[in-house]
Every structure is written in structure tokens, then in C-alpha cells.
């Protein structure tokens, strides 16, 4: 949640860039800088933090579950194999399970986040105007039904599985490579570089699934017909209307968000673990 407070503007820019061009509409933003300055000019400083409450709730649900499940699976593995550390494939598998579980729990907050960050680009008459993440959850339940909170759940789970698998594998390999060069030692500097390398690989692997998730969660149902039928329908329509490389639309803000978010998350987490150990466990 601390990391989200820092990178929320990049998440908003990423979402806006991913949904521009829907329905054959003209491109609103030329690039990441144009999107950021345009949003700032039209909506003000508070506009670039639109949806922060939903972003925080997403971390409180998705990341809490993901890290908790992953740690529990790691502990179970070590207990089963007498303290042996999980191998690469085992870690990837556990990461996928943890990511899928966390994604299911966090989908309602994710849906609220997508809609709140996308709202500012719509004409005033078409805006949903959620006043907070809890207002968004209540209105979605009341106006569209309880199950609608899990719209886009399948691509969200797919994205989470891809992200966790790619992150674990690439981060582990990046750390090993950096340590083997002799120029890095275990510490924040090495963690930062490894996280940025991991973020680049994870971004490239997960963006097509992420853009499908974003558009499904933001779509409106007109005359009882949803705009998209599913993940593959989104991907095919995006490629047909906007070109193949539109699947990586918003790449720069996505990567700029994912790398620092990973670093900040684990730095803060380690400090909290140390504080808990000294203040609670060691007493």
C-alpha cells in the first residue's frame, strides 16, 4: 500500500492509454508524457491520484493474499522436504497458485480501480462518478449484481499467474547473474537492479493479458450486449482495429510502475519484518 501511494499516477496513465482507441475512437494521447501532462492539465493534481482508494484496497486484498499464500506454500515445501529450498520450477508453480488465489480475492477492488481511473476521460454525462472505492463496490452490486464484482476475473487470474511466474523466474535469474559478475552484493542496490530487469521481462509477458483485463472490466453493456465476449475477443479486436503492437499500449508507464513498485514493496516489507521481529518476537 505504501508503494501504491508512490506509483498510483503511473497506474492511472497506464489504464488511460490501454483503453484509448476503444470502438475505433481516435487516439487521445501520443505517448506517456503527453498522457500524464494532459491528465494533469485537465483534471489537476487530484486527478492523477484518481482511484487511489481502490488501488490501496487492491493491495490490501490481492497482495496480502498473494504473499500470504506464497509464504505458506514455501513453509509447507520446506517442512515436507526437510528444510530444502524450493527449486526454480517449484517456486514458479507456487507463485502461479499464489497469484491466482490473490487475483480472485482482489478482483472487486481491481474492477473498482479500473473504472475509477478511467472515469475522467469520459464525457460528463457518461461518467460513473463513484465517490469512493466503497461507493463503487456498493453501486456495482446494486446496479449490476453481486457477481459483476468479479467481471474480468478470468483474465485477471491469467495475468496474475503470468506476472508471478515471470517475476519469480526472471528475478531469481537476474540476482544470480548480478552476483556472478562480482560487481554486486546482496543489498538494496542489487535488489533494485534485479527488480527493474524482472519488471521489464514481466511487463512484456503480461501486458496483452493486462490490456484484455482492463478493457473487459471497463466495458459497458449496451442493449444487453457486452462489447467483448472474452479475453481472446478483446485481443483479436485490438489487433484488428489498432494493430498488433497496441497489445503493449501503455508499456512505459506499466514498466515504470512495476519495477519501483516491486522494489518499494519488498523494501518496506523487510523493514516491517525487522520491526516485528525486534518488537514482538524477541521480547
C-alpha positions, -999 to +999 in steps of 0.1 A: +000+000+000+029+023+007+044+015-028+010+022-044+009+057-029+040+064-049+032+048-082-006+054-085-002+082-111+016+057-134-011+032-129-037+057-139-017+067-170-013+030-180-051+024-177-060+055-198-036+045-225-049+010-226-085+020-231-079+047-256-089+037-291-118+015-280-146+013-305-124+028-332-121+061-314-092+084-321-060+082-300-063+107-272-027+106-261+005+104-282+028+089-255+032+085-218+044+121-212+015+135-232-010+114-212+005+125-179+006+162-187-028+161-204-045+145-173-027+169-150-038+199-171-074+188-174-081+171-140-054+187-117-031+171-092-060+152-076-069+138-110-037+119-113-045+102-080-080+093-090-088+057-078-061+057-051-086+042-025-093+014-049-056+009-055-050+006-018-078-018-013-065-039-042-031-042-024-048-049+009-066-078-007-046-091-037-010-086-024-018-097+012-034-129-001-006-135-027+023-131-003+005-150+025-003-180+002+032-180-013+049-179+021+026-207+034+034-229+004+071-222+009+069-232+045+049-264+036+076-273+010+105-268+034+087-289+060+079-317+035+115-318+022+133-313+055+143-277+051+154-278+014+147-246-005+122-248-034+138-251-069+130-228-098+101-248-112+086-253-078+088-216-070+072-207-103+044-232-096+038-218-061+039-183-075+012-191-100-010-207-074-005-177-050-011-152-079-043-169-090-057-170-054-048-134-047-063-123-080-096-139-072-098-122-038-087-088-053-108-087-084-136-065-069-111-039-059-093-042-093-126-036-111-133-005-090-098+007-097-101+003-134-134+021-136-124+050-113-091+057-131-110+055-165-138+078-155-121+111-161-117+105-198-154+100-204-179+128-213-195+142-181-229+126-190-213+091-193-192+092-161-200+068-133-188+093-107-180+069-079-173+089-048-150+062-032-140+026-037-167+015-012-193+036-031-181+019-063-185-016-048-219-008-034-232+007-066-218-021-088-235-046-065-268-027-065-269-016-102-253-046-119-255-075-094-231-091-069-214-114-095-205-083-116-178-075-090-159-104-105-162-092-141-128-099-158-119-124-131-105-150-156-081-126-174-072-111-140-062-145-127-044-153-160-025-120-157-016-127-121-003-162-129+018-149-158+031-120-136+040-142-107+056-169-128+077-143-149+087-123-118+099-152-098+119-168-126+134-136-140+141-120-106+159-152-094+180-154-126+188-117-126+200-119-090+222-149-098+237-131-128+243-099-110+260-117-081+282-137-105+296-105-121+313-097-088+300-061-090+270-065-068+265-079-033+232-088-015+215-055-006+191-028-018+212-018-048+213-053-062+176-058-054+167-026-072+186-036-104+172-072-104+137-059-098+139-035-128+152-063-151+124-086-138+099-058-143+109-054-180+105-091-187+073-094-167+058-063-184+065-077-219+050-111-209+019-099-191+007-067-210-015-084-236-034-102-208-035-070-188-050-049-216-077-076-221-085-075-184-086-037-184-110-034-213-133-062-201-136-045-167-142-011-182-167-021-209-204-012-208-233-034-217-254-018-244-289-032-251-280-063-232-249-070-253-214-067-238-187-051-260-164-081-256-171-118-253-139-127-235-101-124-234-094-137-269-122-115-284-105-084-269-071-094-282-085-100-317-105-068-318-075-048-306-052-062-332-078-058-360-087-022-351-055-008-336-027-030-348-006-058-332+016-036-311-014-020-295-014-050-272+016-033-255-001+001-253+009+018-221+042-002-219+063+027-205+040+036-175+034-001-168+071-008-167+078+024-148+052+013-122+060-024-119+098-020-113+097+006-085+065-009-070+083-042-066+113-026-050+093-004-027+070-033-017+099-056-006+120-028+010+090-017+031+081-054+038+116-062+050+117-032+073+083-042+088+095-077+093+126-065+111+105-042+133+081-070+141+110-093+150+126-068+173+094-055+189+074-087+192+093-119+186+125-110+205+107-098+236 
